[in-house]
């Protein structure tokens, strides 16, 4: 019976309807970051709230409504104007039909360009890199029209095979492709719930010989929706016993909200699973009250 329960929990992960919801990270000046993301990157401010009793504010931005798009959740903690991004977080990525024009628009508005637009080394895809006011990097990738311009979150990992297995088994993701680049001593794996040109994916990067990275205190986590946070936590708990990591918050409702979550540590960083139905209700309530 125990073996059957384990198999059922792990199989259920792959039938659960999941999507990547948002990335959570901290910034030193909320208004400054909102201005950069809306004016330079073309995002929309979707909602904003201040929680004075807990001394923080946050804002949600993206290229479309939270119900259908991946967004960023920016957190400003009162009185904290600087954070350490660490070495584990890599960058975010935005798809654009004309990277050259986007870079010129960003430059004209005072944005910092860290890599001029041009083809990737050894390839044809045009990319560029810009840095936001807090030091987070955004890769700009030239692509055709896409329903999800916010296309990647890149994280560095110490064991790529282990991480691929973790995200497949614990999060129900698919390994969309891998690419080894021995000339530059790194390998990447694209993990997600749909094709790269249709949704946001995780880009996991392994640098040859590097098994550990500093996490800093800036980047927090990616939220992933699930139809059942309790079943999801059960599966994650089973996978962490095999591959590492641990449950850091048992499944249950967030104080003051109906949304249920579970938090877990994967072998390299933080992730969160959010109850999809409750989260959608929270979005509806926040939009109707605004």
C-alpha atoms as one frame of an Amber mdcrd trajectory, in Angstrom:
protein
   0.000   0.000   0.000   2.826   2.384   0.850   4.475   1.817  -2.531   1.144
   2.360  -4.298   0.595   5.648  -2.423   4.041   6.880  -3.461   3.406   5.982
  -7.115  -0.007   7.684  -7.042   1.421  10.890  -5.584   4.190  11.074  -8.169
   1.887  10.205 -11.064  -0.660  12.824  -9.966   1.941  15.575 -10.364   1.917
  14.982 -14.132  -1.884  15.182 -14.414  -2.159  18.303 -12.242  -2.863  21.455
 -14.259   0.106  23.684 -13.540   1.622  26.938 -14.752   4.279  29.341 -13.597
   2.561  32.304 -11.910   5.140  34.857 -10.802   8.671  35.510  -9.597   9.071
  37.132  -6.191  12.029  39.367  -5.392  13.027  42.400  -3.341  13.836  45.907
  -4.545  15.213  48.986  -2.823  12.806  51.554  -4.284   9.416  50.403  -5.523
   8.493  53.552  -7.471  11.868  53.596  -9.233  11.552  49.960 -10.304   7.939
  50.348 -11.440   9.002  53.324 -13.567  11.821  51.319 -15.184   9.692  48.240
 -15.890   6.771  50.185 -17.343   8.663  52.845 -19.308  11.701  50.833 -20.429
  10.572  47.209 -20.558   6.932  47.799 -21.514   5.308  46.030 -18.572   2.019
  47.103 -17.021   1.440  47.814 -13.330  -1.302  45.301 -12.494  -1.818  45.938
  -8.795  -0.057  47.410  -5.799  -0.593  47.192  -2.060   0.909  48.540   1.130
   0.973  46.492   4.359   2.045  49.038   7.019   1.505  46.676   9.952   4.133
  44.366   8.450   6.250  47.230   7.080   6.337  46.278   3.433   4.757  47.137
   0.087   4.551  45.100  -3.082   3.613  45.541  -6.713   2.703  43.108  -9.471
   3.812  43.859 -13.039   3.679  41.960 -16.299   2.684  41.996 -19.954  -0.916
  40.966 -19.306  -3.369  39.932 -16.560  -2.106  37.649 -13.795  -4.751  35.051
 -14.647  -3.098  34.432 -18.022   0.465  35.808 -17.825   3.639  35.325 -15.826
   4.340  38.419 -13.710   6.828  39.783 -11.220   5.950  40.401  -7.582   8.240
  43.160  -6.319   8.611  43.578  -2.554   9.849  46.708  -0.816  10.646  46.361
   2.895  10.456  49.675   4.726  13.876  51.263   5.155  15.840  48.669   3.138
  17.281  50.192  -0.033  19.784  47.551  -1.119  19.973  43.759  -1.377  22.556
  41.129  -2.280  21.468  39.278  -5.426  24.034  36.532  -4.852  25.620  34.320
  -7.496  22.872  31.706  -7.871  20.296  33.910  -9.568  21.086  34.517 -13.229
  18.597  36.693 -15.096  15.080  37.141 -16.408  14.346  37.177 -20.131  11.919
  39.108 -22.316  11.063  38.214 -25.899  10.864  41.071 -28.404  10.282  41.201
 -32.148  12.965  43.909 -32.467  15.712  43.798 -29.842  17.706  46.576 -31.550
  14.803  49.027 -31.266  14.005  47.970 -27.698  17.610  48.565 -26.648  17.626
  52.025 -28.214  14.368  52.877 -26.418  15.818  51.693 -23.105  19.047  53.616
 -23.695  17.110  56.791 -24.530  15.300  56.520 -21.204  18.508  56.125 -19.217
  18.601  52.344 -18.943  21.896  50.495 -18.504  22.868  48.231 -21.412  25.340
  45.539 -20.348  25.499  43.700 -23.700  24.786  45.375 -27.008  22.315  43.591
 -29.310  23.730  41.023 -31.685  23.744  37.285 -32.440  24.705  34.836 -29.719
  28.185  33.405 -30.129  28.011  30.444 -32.466  24.354  31.107 -33.332  21.929
  33.431 -35.066  19.478  34.461 -32.322  19.809  38.174 -31.527  20.058  38.984
 -27.814  21.028  41.870 -25.557  21.277  42.389 -21.794  20.055  45.291 -19.673
  20.312  45.878 -15.953  17.478  47.204 -13.812  18.013  49.776 -11.004  18.651
  47.041  -8.404  21.151  45.100 -10.512  18.833  42.350 -11.799  19.741  41.377
 -15.360  17.192  41.052 -18.158  18.088  39.195 -21.339  16.259  40.512 -24.395
  15.656  37.753 -26.969  14.530  38.464 -30.537  11.555  36.255 -31.434   8.350
  36.332 -33.430   5.009  37.186 -31.793   4.396  35.309 -28.538   1.536  35.171
 -26.022   4.090  35.466 -23.197   6.875  38.047 -23.637   8.220  37.325 -20.121
   9.818  34.130 -21.341  12.534  32.918 -18.922  13.848  32.837 -15.386  17.490
  31.683 -15.331  18.915  30.034 -12.213  22.303  28.390 -11.721  22.450  24.866
 -10.323  25.194  22.631  -8.996  24.064  19.337 -10.556  22.020  19.651 -13.743
  20.854  16.045 -13.967  19.638  16.173 -10.361  17.790  19.446 -10.966  16.126
  18.157 -14.145  14.881  15.103 -12.259  13.678  17.267  -9.369  11.615  19.602
 -11.536  10.226  16.724 -13.563   9.219  14.629 -10.548   8.347  17.280  -7.944
   6.940  20.022 -10.175   5.640  18.094 -13.166   7.743  20.092 -15.642   9.102
  18.773 -18.915  12.695  19.081 -20.012  12.128  20.926 -23.275  15.747  20.846
 -24.407  19.326  20.788 -23.182  22.383  22.403 -24.713  26.017  21.845 -23.843
  28.544  24.551 -24.653  32.000  23.124 -23.926  33.742  26.165 -25.410  32.289
  28.295 -22.608  32.091  25.449 -20.062  28.391  25.420 -19.289  25.274  23.343
 -19.970  21.664  24.542 -19.866  18.296  22.837 -19.557  14.980  24.494 -20.373
  12.201  23.310 -18.058   8.540  24.203 -18.408   4.891  23.289 -18.962   4.637
  24.241 -22.651   6.859  25.194 -25.579   9.400  27.968 -25.028   7.722  30.330
 -27.484   4.340  30.001 -25.744   5.075  30.254 -22.038   7.610  31.151 -19.354
  10.286  28.539 -18.689  13.042  27.946 -16.182  16.507  28.018 -17.694  18.747
  25.954 -15.415  22.452  26.574 -15.976  25.313  24.363 -14.839  28.799  25.866
 -15.024  31.484  23.182 -15.265  32.937  22.359 -11.857  30.756  24.770  -9.847
  28.517  22.962  -7.369  27.451  25.752  -4.990  26.299  29.359  -5.302  25.442
  32.101  -2.851  21.734  32.898  -2.640  21.898  36.460  -1.325  18.735  38.046
   0.078  17.222  39.665  -3.039  15.700  36.970  -5.259  13.110  34.907  -3.403
  11.167  32.338  -5.436   8.985  31.340  -8.347   5.319  30.587  -7.632   3.713
  27.671  -9.481  -0.025  26.992  -9.491  -1.468  23.617  -8.488  -4.972  22.206
  -8.212  -4.188  20.656  -4.818  -1.473  22.096  -2.606  -1.670  19.161  -0.171
  -1.084  16.498  -2.835   1.670  18.651  -4.314   3.430  18.867  -0.950   3.180
  15.106  -0.569   4.908  14.578  -3.898   7.584  17.206  -3.171   8.292  15.555
   0.183   8.847  12.206  -1.529  11.165  13.682  -4.154  13.275  15.616  -1.632
  14.073  12.338   0.132  15.572  11.050  -3.096  17.180  14.152  -4.584  17.608
  16.662  -1.745  15.791  19.782  -0.604  12.986  19.932   1.948   9.515  21.250
   2.705   9.934  24.589   4.483   6.260  25.481   4.919   3.636  22.792   5.327
   0.605  23.243   3.055  -2.112  25.513   4.374  -3.711  28.954   4.061  -1.723
  32.178   4.252  -2.710  34.199   7.351  -5.223  36.858   6.344  -5.852  35.265
   2.921  -7.708  32.199   1.708  -4.945  31.162  -0.696  -3.161  27.998   0.402
   0.533  27.486  -0.318   3.390  25.168   0.435   7.035  26.248   0.296   9.975
  23.982  -0.362  13.682  24.137  -0.869  14.834  22.410  -4.033  18.454  21.206
  -4.207  19.579  24.761  -5.106  16.963  27.394  -4.170  13.445  28.388  -3.057
  10.220  27.498  -4.840   6.552  27.800  -3.939   3.383  25.987  -4.947   0.139
  27.987  -4.765  -3.402  26.628  -4.755  -4.740  27.716  -8.155  -8.460  28.013
  -7.359  -7.907  30.085  -4.211  -5.334  32.249  -5.973  -7.790  33.045  -8.773
 -10.388  34.037  -6.152  -7.829  36.311  -4.503  -7.160  37.982  -7.858 -10.869
  38.525  -8.462 -11.331  39.982  -4.988  -8.362  42.325  -5.368  -9.550  43.555
  -8.781 -13.129  44.124  -7.610 -11.957  46.097  -4.573  -9.598  48.339  -6.574
